[in-house]
Structure formats: structure tokens, C-alpha cells
């Protein structure tokens, strides 16, 4: 069964550094998402992406964040200058059609630790 | 904005016990409802979903959930749990015609004692 994959599984970085989290969505899916979960808190939506554009974003997704689909398979989340509060588990998800009766499939997550 | 509450943060059961995990949401319109499970060290997996029709939905591994519109609830049930059901369970809501964003509850950690 096809799965969403994410790399790395764990990333440690210094405050102020840039990080790029990578995801490979399921191959025939058209919608891509990033969510995050700070330790002990809820899973929160960051952004959705369709047709090479951001289709929706939350207030968490400020100018420090960007997303890109650099090629036909990868979907990346970049954090420009990491802060301590960016430490969280970041989940990528993908879905086939978006909206309506669509289902999002999640990757295993990348644990980001900002020191 | 919608919100989702899962009232039980931690549940400990013995094998063969029955399970019910609560999920309530606040949103005035039509919603799609989901339960995801995360086994230790694994990714979020879809257990079941409700879009429309029969409010009692059956999912994988013997789980079911009932949508009660009047109570804004979507509780997850399993008549007899197994040790392998030890995991964290997340309820999620998406308004039907308002984008793709899923709003998650806080999760319930279930431990099943053998």
C-alpha cells in the first residue's frame, strides 16, 4: 500500500538556523499538507498546497515558513530562522482530490528539536 | 472556528474490555469526521470516517463510531480490545465545504494490559 514518507525522522538544529523538512506524498495525490504537533499539544494545521500554490494556511504559517514542490515527487517545508518554539513533530499529509469526501494520509513525521 | 474535544486523555483497559472514546466538536455546519490512530513509532493511520448516510460507521480492526448530530459527538467504540490496540487515538473534523484543514482533538492514549 502506498505511503507518505518523510525525511529525516529527527532533526536537531540551532536557533536561527534554516531547516528543510522533506516529504514524498503518495504518487497520484494532488493535495499536500503540513501539520505540526508541539509536545503535549494538539496536532495543528499549517498549510495546504495544490497546483503549485498555497491553497490554505493557518495563522501559525507566517513568513518564517515556506513550502515548495521542487520536483514531481518531493514536497518540502522550510523554516527560515528557527526558534525554540518551532520544536515539534511535523507531519506531512497528502490527499487525492481535496475537499468533499477526500481523506488525508499522513507520513510518520519529522521530530524537529531547536536548541 | 471549529474545535474538537477528546475528554479522556489516558485510558487503561484490560484485554477483552469494551472501549468508548469520546469526541465532541463545535461547528454549526455540516462536517466530515475522522478517527486516526497512531501506534507506537508509527504514523497516523485512518481508522474510520463519516461523510454522510448511516451515522454508525465501521472501520478497520473492529472499530466503529457513531455520529450523533444533536450532541455534536462522534464517539469511537470497540466491543473487545486487544493488547495490540495500545496506541494514541485522534478525532478530527473538517467542515464540509470550507477547505481542507483538519482540526484535531488532543488525542487519547490507550493502554491495553495483557
Interface residues (C-beta under 8 A of the other chain):
Chain A: X3 X4 X31 X33 X35 X41 X42 X43 X44 X45 X48 X55 X56 X58 X91 X95 X98 X99 X100 X101 X102 X103 X104 X105 X106 X107 X108 X109
Chain B: X32 X34 X36 X42 X43 X44 X45 X46 X49 X51 X90 X92 X96 X97 X99 X100 X101 X102 X103 X104 X105 X106 X107
